[in-house]
Amino acid sequence: MLNRTMKRILCGNFLWVVVIGFAGLSGMGYGQQGTSSLVPDAAQKLMQLANQERAQTGAGPLQWDEGLAAAARDHCLRMAAEGPISHRYGGEDDLSTRAGNAGALFNFIEENVAIGSTPGIIHEAWMHSPGHRSNLLNPQVDRVGIAVVAARGVLYATADYARGVSALTQTQVETKVAGLVRASGVEILTDHAEAREACAADHGLPAVQGSLRPGFIMRWQDSGMDQLPAQLTEKLATRQYHRAAVGNCPAQGIEGAFTAYRVAVLLY
């Protein structure tokens, strides 16, 4: 049995896509009726096989992620308890929420589940199913967590693939953005209070905190802080502004447990 579905949801300022599928295969030899046990060696074998396939297509290797692995493990144990495989059971959170609650940081996530007699057979089934193959070979993902559970004489497998996001503190976010702004020759103010207040607001300028009044404010949120928005870059290029304040605050309007950082830059 093979099946898959696709979801597209706009979260904040980025689009994430989830392609999920499941494969059912007959087989015997693992687990006794009514018992289940994790098979870590089988999970590692599936990761090894995946990275071998990815190397042949030029996709980067997947790195093991403990948060994704914990989410995959919980779901795989649920599959083994339920019997029929599924991506979500009654009362269970969706994929992104499960992974986020388990400690994974990501802005894109997808999942394969299967039942089969050996890791090799499960891997081959995924590779011969377009949806599963696409998930496994997706060059946009770089992390994986896999769980395999032996039950009912077969192996249940869950593989959660994601594009990881670095964990950044408020200070680290502000420092990274300040460095990008400073490269334009603008002085960075050491007081973050006004910028943080502006960051938390939906629109408008914050209440005046001192003698300076910002002439331009830019708010945005993304999973990475490696580049400035084009509009802000254009403003800096005018050389009209000489000082800037940077503030970080919690992201807004994110659906699911996706990781994003919200920032405000005030130009004076």
URUR-V439926 format. One record per pair of residues at least 4 apart in sequence whose C-alpha atoms are under 8 Angstrom apart, sorted by the first residue. I is the first residue (numbers start at 1). GAP is how many residues later the second one is. Records with the same first field share a line. If there is no record, write none. Layout:
# URUR-V439926
I = GAP  GAP
This chain:
# URUR-V439926
1 = 21  22  23  24
2 = 19  20  21  22  127
3 = 18  19  20
4 = 15  16  17  18  127
5 = 14  15  16
6 = 11  12  13  14
7 = 10  11  12
8 = 7  8  9  10
9 = 6  7  8
10 = 4  5  6
11 = 4  5  242  243  244
12 = 209  210  240  241  242
13 = 207  208  209
14 = 208
16 = 91  92  93
17 = 91  92  93
18 = 90  91  92  93
19 = 91  92  112  116
20 = 67  90  91  92  111  112  115
21 = 66  90  91  92  110  111
22 = 63  64  65  90  91  92  110
23 = 90  91  92  102  103
24 = 61  90  91  92
25 = 89  90  91  92  97
26 = 89  90  91  128
27 = 89  90  91  126  127
28 = 89  125  126
29 = 88  124  125
30 = 87  120  121  122  123  124  125
31 = 4  5  6  119  120  121  122  123
32 = 4  119  120  121
33 = 118  119  120
34 = 117  118
35 = 116  117
36 = 41  44  113  114  115  116
37 = 112  113  114
38 = 109  110  111  112
39 = 4  108  109  110  111
40 = 4  107  108
41 = 4
42 = 4  76  77  106
43 = 4  76  103  104  105  114
44 = 4  102
45 = 4  74
46 = 4  73  74  77  100
47 = 4  15  97  99
48 = 4
49 = 4  74
50 = 4  73  86  87
51 = 4  10  11
52 = 4
53 = 4  84
54 = 4  5  6  7  82  83
55 = 4  5  6
57 = 80
59 = 78  79  80
60 = 79  82
61 = 81
62 = 79  80  81  82
63 = 79  80  81
64 = 5  79  80  81
65 = 4  39  78  79  80
66 = 4  37  38  79
67 = 4  32  33  35  36  37  38  78
68 = 4  31  34  35  36  76  77  78  92  93
69 = 4  75  76  77  78  91
70 = 4  29  32  75
71 = 4  27  28  31  74  89
72 = 4  27  73  74  75  86  87  88
73 = 4  73  74  75  85
74 = 4
75 = 4  83
76 = 4  71  72  73  80  81  82
77 = 4  72
78 = 4
79 = 4  5  6  7  77
80 = 4  5  69  70  71  72  76
85 = 28  29  30
86 = 27
87 = 8  26
88 = 4  5  6  7
93 = 4  5
94 = 4
95 = 4  14  15  16
96 = 4  13  160  161  162
97 = 4  159  160
98 = 4
99 = 4  5  158
100 = 4  5  157  158
101 = 156
104 = 60
105 = 59  60  61  62  153  154
106 = 56  57  58  59  117  152  153
107 = 55  56  57  58  116  151  152  153
108 = 33  54  55  56  150
109 = 32  51  52  53  54
110 = 25  50  51  52
111 = 24  47  48  49  50
112 = 14  20  23  46  47  48
113 = 43  44  45  46
114 = 8  42  43  44
115 = 7  39  40  41  42
116 = 5  6  38  39  40
117 = 4  5  36  37  38
118 = 4  36  37
119 = 4  36
120 = 4
121 = 4
122 = 4  35
123 = 4
124 = 4
125 = 4
126 = 4  5  6  7  10
127 = 5  6  9
128 = 4  5
129 = 4
130 = 4
131 = 4
132 = 4
133 = 4
134 = 4
135 = 26
136 = 25
140 = 23
141 = 20  21  22  23
142 = 19  20  21  22
143 = 18  19  20  21
144 = 15  16  17  18
145 = 14  15  16
146 = 11  12  13  14
147 = 10  11  12
148 = 7  8  9  10
149 = 6  7  8
150 = 4  5  6
151 = 4  5
165 = 58  59  94
166 = 58
168 = 4  5
169 = 4
170 = 4  78  79
171 = 4  77
172 = 4
173 = 4  52  75  88
174 = 4  72  73  74  89
175 = 4
176 = 4  49  50
177 = 4  48  49  50  51  69
178 = 4  10  67  68
179 = 4
180 = 4  47  48
181 = 4  5  7  47  55  63
182 = 4  5  6
184 = 52  53
185 = 57
186 = 50  55  56  57  58
187 = 55  56  57
188 = 55  56  57  58
189 = 54  55  56  57
190 = 55
191 = 54
192 = 4  53  54  55
193 = 4  54
194 = 4  12  13  15  51  53
195 = 4  11  50  51  52  53  69  70  71
196 = 4  50  51  52  53  67  68
197 = 4  9  50
198 = 5  6  7  8  49  66
199 = 20  48  49  50  63  64  65
200 = 49  50
201 = 5
205 = 9  12
208 = 4  5
212 = 56
213 = 55
214 = 52  53  54
215 = 51  52  53
216 = 50  51  52
217 = 47  48  49  50
218 = 14  46  47  48
219 = 43  44  45  46
220 = 9  42  43  44
221 = 30  39  40  41  42
222 = 38  39  40
223 = 36  37  38
224 = 36  37
225 = 36
228 = 4  5
229 = 4
230 = 4
231 = 4
232 = 4
233 = 4
234 = 4
235 = 4  5  6
236 = 4  5
241 = 26  27
242 = 25  26
243 = 24  25
244 = 21  22  23  24
245 = 20  21  22
246 = 17  18  19  20
247 = 16  17  18
248 = 13  14  15  16
249 = 12  13  14
250 = 11  12
251 = 9  10  11
252 = 10
254 = 4  6
